Amino acid sequence: MQVGQASKELHISEQGQITNRFNAAIGNMGSQSLDIRLGGIYALQRIMQDSARDHPTVVSVLAAFVQQHAGSSTTSLKETVDVGAFVHVPKPDVRAAIATLAERRTDRDSGTVVDLSKTDLRGLRLTYRASIQFPGVDLSETDLRWADLDGAYLRKANFLYANLENAYLRKVNLVGAHLAGANLAVVSLGGADLREADLTCASTLSDPETGESQPTDCVVLQYAILDGSDLRNAKMTHADLRNADLKGADLRGADLTRSDLTNADLTHADFRGANLTGVNLKGAKQTGALGIPRRG
């Protein structure tokens, strides 16, 4: 009984210490000093490592911190910046919070979704690429132009209406990801895993005269680099793939209905079993491509 009572008291003491540490960390994150805010973030990281029970709460707090301190994509997307002058990167404390989330133990999430939607994350770069873990992350309507997430694990992530123009996503796991309505122009997706990803139009518009529905807000993949990517069974209806690089890509079973592949490089790409109804292949380079109907 004495041992049991001592164990119970120890547990209560530990929980009290964690609560005190949590409150102190939250207080530090509201400081005007960058150094103190960083200290608060790293304190939450330790709590997340020490307490599986508090892990989901810390995840939610860090995600909310990023949304508040990174700024809104509604504002950033209105800005037009020349490619050569694009030097925006998130603030150090925002990067630290995202890095902490990216390296967390996802098995402790308990269903918690990392919500980074509608956030300005232009130029985001994480150095620990091998451990970027964001399965199911909500990045809808997020500004990720010029972000570098090479090798990240983004399975079933939500990129609805996200702007990923000029982003680096080489060898990224995007299996089952929701990319409807996203801007992926000039994005680097070489070797990416996009099996069963949704790259369709985000909405429809009804014609007032005919009453017919027409797809709108379709995925833009102009000049995108998709060489060697795995797009098996991906949904890509009405996608804009003009001038895209699809050399060696695996598109078996993909739905490309009415997609525009004008001047795309399809060298050695595999389209066997793909739905190519109404696809525009004008000027596309088809050397060694499999599964494409013969011209004429």
Number of C-alpha atoms within 10 A of each C-alpha: 6 7 8 9 10 11 12 12 12 12 12 12 12 13 14 12 12 18 14 11 17 20 13 14 22 18 13 20 22 13 13 9 11 15 13 17 23 21 16 25 25 16 19 29 21 16 20 23 14 12 15 15 13 19 23 19 14 21 26 16 15 25 19 15 19 23 19 14 14 20 16 18 22 14 12 16 17 8 9 8 11 8 9 6 7 13 11 15 17 18 14 14 22 25 19 19 24 23 19 19 22 21 16 19 13 17 8 17 19 11 10 15 17 23 20 24 22 21 25 28 29 26 21 21 19 19 11 14 17 13 15 23 20 22 21 22 21 21 24 23 24 27 28 27 25 25 22 22 24 24 20 24 24 22 22 22 24 26 26 24 23 24 25 27 23 22 24 24 24 22 21 22 24 27 23 22 25 26 28 26 25 26 26 27 23 22 25 24 25 24 21 24 25 27 24 22 24 27 29 27 24 18 13 13 12 12 10 8 6 7 9 10 12 11 14 15 18 24 27 26 26 23 22 25 26 26 24 20 24 26 27 24 22 24 26 26 25 23 26 24 25 24 22 25 28 27 24 21 24 25 26 21 20 23 27 26 19 17 23 24 26 19 19 23 26 26 19 19 25 24 24 18 16 19 22 21 12 13 17 19 19 13 13 18 20 17 12 14 18 18 16 18 9 5 6 3
